[in-house]
Amino acid sequence: MPALTTNAVGSYPKPDYLAQARTQFSQGKIDRAELDKLERKATEYWIRSQEQIGLDVLVHGEMERGDMVAYFAGEPGGNPIGGMKLGGLVRSYGNRYYHKPIIVDRLTWPGPMTVEMWRYAQSLTDRPVKGMLTGAYTMVEWSFDDYYPSRREVVLDMAPIIRREVEELVKAGAKYIQIDEPAIHTRPNEDFDLAVEAMHLTVDGIDAEFHTHICYGEVEKIYPDMLRLPVKQIHLAFMNTDFEYLKLMEQTPFDTGKDLGVGVTDIHTRFIEDVEVVKDGIRRTLKLFPPERLWIYPDCGLKTRTTDEAEAKLQVMVDAVRDIKRELEIE
């Protein structure tokens, strides 16, 4: 990959026609074939949009997913993990809600859950498309457990299931796989070691480049411990925190064997950042990292923004990287 590789975190806004179709499907008003056709239509839109904007590595946009955990536990149209079912609505943030999954039996892999859509997205482009999964620790943390006697047992049963999905993605041709772990800093003093162990069980010995996304929360409580995660790249939300994480990395240097994913546009605001502001953030990061070890992203998934806002934030990011590369005389 080129220096200052541009990528996105995962999710994009769903068009109105797809949001309506998902509701109609859950009510039995349209069949799975119709929903699948509209999911693929929206996925193709986002692949073409990313190509036009100029991203180096693409994501499929998660048009088939409502929530990053509930999708794997029984959302309409999904292929749920055995032993999980959807519970009632809980508030995630703002006025957004999701059906919190419940673990009711021993967990089992149901067969490929994400491979078909990844394969479709990759068929649309010559640029690499990341495989996108939720990590074992976050899957458990954001679910109710009514079956296992301990958190350790359920997390270590979840990890091999995510690993099976990783293996299928690699078999299909995925070179980059992102294992999202936004909940990993929830109990840093209690079971961070468990999260690291689960990641090892998920990725060790598999021939792919693994990334993890850790958004928001008290990252300072898990740094530098998070450098123990067996992944090539760790992505953090820098823009939302005014690049405060750089202070941590000045005090304790980042692992020289890992790449850093730098969030440079704030996904929680409708405001579109100025290119010069984004360039300043990249320059600040370059004081600590060589450009070949940096990937440039939005802070998090863009599904809460409008399509116009999401595309504008991606374009500002790509434009800023192009300017910086010209300054540094990088191809």
FIGU-971062 format. One record per residue (C-alpha): x, y, z; residue number from 0; chain; residue in three letters. Coordinates in steps of 0.001 Angstrom, whole numbers, plus 500000, padded with zeros to 6 digits. Layout:
BEGIN
REC     east    north       up     i   ch    aa
REC        X        Y        Z   NUM    A   ALA
...
***
This chain:
BEGIN
REC     east    north       up     i   ch    aa
REC   500000   500000   500000     0    A   MET
REC   501133   503585   499374     1    A   PRO
REC   502245   505916   502149     2    A   ALA
REC   499312   507708   503792     3    A   LEU
REC   496869   505094   502534     4    A   THR
REC   493266   506348   502573     5    A   THR
REC   490492   504097   503841     6    A   ASN
REC   487179   504269   505724     7    A   ALA
REC   486108   502615   508954     8    A   VAL
REC   483140   500582   507755     9    A   GLY
REC   479590   501901   507630    10    A   SER
REC   478006   504439   505271    11    A   TYR
REC   474537   506041   505280    12    A   PRO
REC   471721   503918   503916    13    A   LYS
REC   469604   505461   501154    14    A   PRO
REC   465937   506057   501999    15    A   ASP
REC   464774   503295   499677    16    A   TYR
REC   466879   500741   501545    17    A   LEU
REC   465858   501936   505006    18    A   ALA
REC   462220   501610   503946    19    A   GLN
REC   462859   498192   502419    20    A   ALA
REC   464430   496897   505622    21    A   ARG
REC   461295   497912   507528    22    A   THR
REC   459060   496324   504879    23    A   GLN
REC   461052   493097   505013    24    A   PHE
REC   460757   492882   508803    25    A   SER
REC   456974   493315   508383    26    A   GLN
REC   456781   490594   505736    27    A   GLY
REC   455819   493020   502948    28    A   LYS
REC   458759   492180   500647    29    A   ILE
REC   460813   489001   500302    30    A   ASP
REC   464512   488379   500884    31    A   ARG
REC   465304   488519   497166    32    A   ALA
REC   463933   492059   496868    33    A   GLU
REC   465811   493222   499955    34    A   LEU
REC   469030   491637   498685    35    A   ASP
REC   468658   493428   495333    36    A   LYS
REC   468333   496800   497069    37    A   LEU
REC   471244   496087   499432    38    A   GLU
REC   473435   495308   496428    39    A   ARG
REC   472251   498434   494620    40    A   LYS
REC   473263   500572   497620    41    A   ALA
REC   476558   498693   497983    42    A   THR
REC   477430   499370   494357    43    A   GLU
REC   476667   503064   494871    44    A   TYR
REC   479192   503268   497707    45    A   TRP
REC   481865   501316   495859    46    A   ILE
REC   481554   503708   492906    47    A   ARG
REC   481491   506732   495213    48    A   SER
REC   484701   505673   496983    49    A   GLN
REC   486408   505060   493649    50    A   GLU
REC   485397   508502   492397    51    A   GLN
REC   486518   510218   495612    52    A   ILE
REC   489852   508395   495350    53    A   GLY
REC   490188   506089   498370    54    A   LEU
REC   493013   503544   498151    55    A   ASP
REC   491299   500751   500104    56    A   VAL
REC   487509   500459   500115    57    A   LEU
REC   484837   499160   502488    58    A   VAL
REC   481546   497685   501347    59    A   HIS
REC   479516   500100   503482    60    A   GLY
REC   477476   497617   505548    61    A   GLU
REC   474224   498216   503672    62    A   MET
REC   472982   494831   504916    63    A   GLU
REC   473667   495628   508591    64    A   ARG
REC   471686   497746   511009    65    A   GLY
REC   474023   497374   513985    66    A   ASP
REC   477544   495982   514211    67    A   MET
REC   476588   493419   516904    68    A   VAL
REC   472880   492794   516291    69    A   ALA
REC   473581   491907   512661    70    A   TYR
REC   475382   488780   513841    71    A   PHE
REC   472595   487880   516295    72    A   ALA
REC   469448   487850   514186    73    A   GLY
REC   468783   491113   512386    74    A   GLU
REC   466319   490621   509496    75    A   PRO
REC   468124   489113   506531    76    A   GLY
REC   471204   488056   508466    77    A   GLY
REC   472601   484618   509310    78    A   ASN
REC   472729   484710   513115    79    A   PRO
REC   475315   483042   515302    80    A   ILE
REC   473824   479970   516923    81    A   GLY
REC   472907   480538   520562    82    A   GLY
REC   472088   484236   520070    83    A   MET
REC   468784   486021   519592    84    A   LYS
REC   467686   489651   519519    85    A   LEU
REC   466374   491200   522704    86    A   GLY
REC   464478   494425   523281    87    A   GLY
REC   465503   497912   522249    88    A   LEU
REC   468203   499673   524248    89    A   VAL
REC   469578   503164   523750    90    A   ARG
REC   473071   503321   522278    91    A   SER
REC   473668   507089   522008    92    A   TYR
REC   471613   510186   521259    93    A   GLY
REC   468201   509035   520076    94    A   ASN
REC   469528   505881   518445    95    A   ARG
REC   468458   502453   519615    96    A   TYR
REC   469315   498876   518763    97    A   TYR
REC   468034   495434   519697    98    A   HIS
REC   470574   494202   522225    99    A   LYS
REC   471355   490529   521566   100    A   PRO
REC   470916   487826   524184   101    A   ILE
REC   473133   484757   524453   102    A   ILE
REC   470748   481917   525332   103    A   VAL
REC   472732   478779   524451   104    A   ASP
REC   476180   477564   523521   105    A   ARG
REC   477558   479660   520661   106    A   LEU
REC   477989   478018   517247   107    A   THR
REC   479128   479290   513861   108    A   TRP
REC   476127   479251   511474   109    A   PRO
REC   478127   479259   508236   110    A   GLY
REC   479382   482328   506343   111    A   PRO
REC   477761   485537   507564   112    A   MET
REC   479621   488232   505600   113    A   THR
REC   481384   486486   502729   114    A   VAL
REC   478695   486791   500059   115    A   GLU
REC   478401   490575   500376   116    A   MET
REC   482181   491015   500596   117    A   TRP
REC   482623   488920   497449   118    A   ARG
REC   479988   490997   495634   119    A   TYR
REC   481597   494292   496665   120    A   ALA
REC   485057   493109   495641   121    A   GLN
REC   483710   491996   492255   122    A   SER
REC   482779   495617   491514   123    A   LEU
REC   486277   497087   491827   124    A   THR
REC   489966   496469   491243   125    A   ASP
REC   490821   498173   494535   126    A   ARG
REC   491004   496024   497678   127    A   PRO
REC   487861   495840   499806   128    A   VAL
REC   488306   495141   503509   129    A   LYS
REC   486527   492333   505252   130    A   GLY
REC   484621   493809   508196   131    A   MET
REC   483827   491950   511432   132    A   LEU
REC   482994   492736   515054   133    A   THR
REC   485467   491298   517541   134    A   GLY
REC   484655   488682   520154   135    A   ALA
REC   485071   491010   523119   136    A   TYR
REC   482683   493650   521770   137    A   THR
REC   480183   491002   520634   138    A   MET
REC   479950   489800   524225   139    A   VAL
REC   480185   493192   525934   140    A   GLU
REC   477266   494544   523910   141    A   TRP
REC   475069   491481   524497   142    A   SER
REC   473252   490023   527498   143    A   PHE
REC   474593   486626   528572   144    A   ASP
REC   471929   484280   529939   145    A   ASP
REC   473853   481051   529384   146    A   TYR
REC   477564   481078   530242   147    A   TYR
REC   478788   481035   533855   148    A   PRO
REC   481572   483592   533240   149    A   SER
REC   482607   486356   530855   150    A   ARG
REC   485825   484521   530151   151    A   ARG
REC   484020   481416   528945   152    A   GLU
REC   481662   483273   526635   153    A   VAL
REC   484382   485505   525125   154    A   VAL
REC   486633   482506   524490   155    A   LEU
REC   483715   480663   522862   156    A   ASP
REC   482918   483682   520687   157    A   MET
REC   486494   484102   519399   158    A   ALA
REC   486619   480817   517400   159    A   PRO
REC   483326   481765   515734   160    A   ILE
REC   484730   485088   514535   161    A   ILE
REC   487864   483196   513464   162    A   ARG
REC   485798   480846   511288   163    A   ARG
REC   484345   483872   509529   164    A   GLU
REC   487852   485297   509078   165    A   VAL
REC   488978   482026   507523   166    A   GLU
REC   486096   482108   505063   167    A   GLU
REC   486840   485713   504081   168    A   LEU
REC   490487   484844   503465   169    A   VAL
REC   489437   481799   501442   170    A   LYS
REC   487254   484129   499332   171    A   ALA
REC   490256   486393   498688   172    A   GLY
REC   490192   489105   501358   173    A   ALA
REC   493677   490519   502016   174    A   LYS
REC   492690   493084   504667   175    A   TYR
REC   490326   492290   507528   176    A   ILE
REC   489205   494743   510194   177    A   GLN
REC   488164   493378   513578   178    A   ILE
REC   486202   496155   515294   179    A   ASP
REC   486676   496335   519072   180    A   GLU
REC   485070   499610   520203   181    A   PRO
REC   484205   498137   523613   182    A   ALA
REC   487737   497021   524414   183    A   ILE
REC   488380   499845   526906   184    A   HIS
REC   485212   499147   528937   185    A   THR
REC   486931   497197   531743   186    A   ARG
REC   490654   497830   531300   187    A   PRO
REC   491606   496846   534844   188    A   ASN
REC   489380   493781   534912   189    A   GLU
REC   489724   491848   531685   190    A   ASP
REC   491832   493613   529074   191    A   PHE
REC   494041   490520   529020   192    A   ASP
REC   490954   488549   528002   193    A   LEU
REC   490376   490860   525034   194    A   ALA
REC   493972   490360   523890   195    A   VAL
REC   493671   486582   524296   196    A   GLU
REC   490461   486581   522252   197    A   ALA
REC   492122   488516   519447   198    A   MET
REC   494955   485992   519356   199    A   HIS
REC   492418   483186   519052   200    A   LEU
REC   490740   485092   516225   201    A   THR
REC   493735   485930   514017   202    A   VAL
REC   496842   483921   514899   203    A   ASP
REC   498279   481922   512017   204    A   GLY
REC   495948   483348   509344   205    A   ILE
REC   497508   484841   506209   206    A   ASP
REC   495882   488283   506049   207    A   ALA
REC   496614   491796   507281   208    A   GLU
REC   494528   492531   510361   209    A   PHE
REC   493384   495948   511529   210    A   HIS
REC   491338   496930   514567   211    A   THR
REC   489194   499988   515139   212    A   HIS
REC   488896   501349   518692   213    A   ILE
REC   486577   504353   518745   214    A   CYS
REC   486034   506946   521466   215    A   TYR
REC   486080   506155   525180   216    A   GLY
REC   489049   506398   527508   217    A   GLU
REC   491797   505147   525227   218    A   VAL
REC   494382   506485   527668   219    A   GLU
REC   493381   503677   530049   220    A   LYS
REC   494488   500991   527579   221    A   ILE
REC   497549   502671   526105   222    A   TYR
REC   500183   501269   525745   223    A   PRO
REC   498561   497907   526629   224    A   ASP
REC   496603   497970   523382   225    A   MET
REC   499887   497576   521497   226    A   LEU
REC   499790   493935   522613   227    A   ARG
REC   496889   493281   520233   228    A   LEU
REC   498125   490947   517458   229    A   PRO
REC   497128   493219   514568   230    A   VAL
REC   499098   495149   511973   231    A   LYS
REC   497148   498377   512410   232    A   GLN
REC   495260   500134   515208   233    A   ILE
REC   492864   502930   514240   234    A   HIS
REC   491826   505688   516667   235    A   LEU
REC   489525   508725   516519   236    A   ALA
REC   492062   511555   516540   237    A   PHE
REC   489991   514477   515234   238    A   MET
REC   487270   514188   517879   239    A   ASN
REC   489926   514366   520603   240    A   THR
REC   491949   517172   518978   241    A   ASP
REC   494843   514747   518458   242    A   PHE
REC   495362   514346   522226   243    A   GLU
REC   496444   510733   521630   244    A   TYR
REC   499691   512048   520178   245    A   LEU
REC   500681   513076   523707   246    A   LYS
REC   500374   509456   524833   247    A   LEU
REC   502549   508386   521931   248    A   MET
REC   505158   511032   522701   249    A   GLU
REC   505441   509673   526244   250    A   GLN
REC   505406   505991   525222   251    A   THR
REC   506311   505380   521578   252    A   PRO
REC   503939   503379   519406   253    A   PHE
REC   504983   499863   518360   254    A   ASP
REC   507350   500239   515374   255    A   THR
REC   505985   497011   513944   256    A   GLY
REC   502450   498376   513661   257    A   LYS
REC   500748   500965   511487   258    A   ASP
REC   498564   503705   512934   259    A   LEU
REC   495128   504515   511551   260    A   GLY
REC   494483   508242   512056   261    A   VAL
REC   490928   509566   512184   262    A   GLY
REC   491034   513061   510642   263    A   VAL
REC   487330   513939   510168   264    A   THR
REC   484788   513984   513028   265    A   ASP
REC   481795   511800   512169   266    A   ILE
REC   479661   513177   515025   267    A   HIS
REC   479209   516596   513447   268    A   THR
REC   477562   517753   510232   269    A   ARG
REC   480305   520353   509864   270    A   PHE
REC   482652   519599   506972   271    A   ILE
REC   486257   520130   507999   272    A   GLU
REC   488467   522514   506064   273    A   ASP
REC   491208   520830   504044   274    A   VAL
REC   493855   522917   505840   275    A   GLU
REC   492608   521715   509236   276    A   VAL
REC   492833   518090   508119   277    A   VAL
REC   496297   518680   506682   278    A   LYS
REC   497415   520197   509986   279    A   ASP
REC   496319   517062   511842   280    A   GLY
REC   498230   514851   509421   281    A   ILE
REC   501337   517024   509736   282    A   ARG
REC   501186   516799   513538   283    A   ARG
REC   501043   513015   513304   284    A   THR
REC   503934   512922   510833   285    A   LEU
REC   506178   514403   513524   286    A   LYS
REC   505993   511031   515275   287    A   LEU
REC   505386   508592   512402   288    A   PHE
REC   506861   508081   508939   289    A   PRO
REC   504192   508386   506212   290    A   PRO
REC   504504   504738   505190   291    A   GLU
REC   503171   503697   508626   292    A   ARG
REC   500062   505898   508539   293    A   LEU
REC   496599   505125   507169   294    A   TRP
REC   494165   508042   507002   295    A   ILE
REC   490473   507638   507886   296    A   TYR
REC   487387   509368   509220   297    A   PRO
REC   487158   508992   513004   298    A   ASP
REC   484559   506219   512837   299    A   CYS
REC   481811   504821   510619   300    A   GLY
REC   479814   507425   508696   301    A   LEU
REC   476350   505834   508837   302    A   LYS
REC   474929   508609   511055   303    A   THR
REC   475685   511299   508472   304    A   ARG
REC   473772   512088   505283   305    A   THR
REC   475166   510783   502011   306    A   THR
REC   476297   514294   501025   307    A   ASP
REC   478011   514830   504383   308    A   GLU
REC   479729   511436   504300   309    A   ALA
REC   481046   511982   500799   310    A   GLU
REC   482202   515510   501616   311    A   ALA
REC   484133   514291   504673   312    A   LYS
REC   485792   511565   502618   313    A   LEU
REC   486670   514029   499848   314    A   GLN
REC   488257   516504   502264   315    A   VAL
REC   490320   513666   503697   316    A   MET
REC   491529   512471   500296   317    A   VAL
REC   492273   516033   499119   318    A   ASP
REC   494314   516696   502257   319    A   ALA
REC   496350   513522   501743   320    A   VAL
REC   497060   514437   498112   321    A   ARG
REC   498335   517865   499187   322    A   ASP
REC   500546   516388   501911   323    A   ILE
REC   501980   513814   499509   324    A   LYS
REC   502848   516584   497062   325    A   ARG
REC   504561   518501   499856   326    A   GLU
REC   506589   515418   500786   327    A   LEU
REC   507155   514453   497144   328    A   GLU
REC   505591   511044   497713   329    A   ILE
REC   504193   509106   494764   330    A   GLU
***
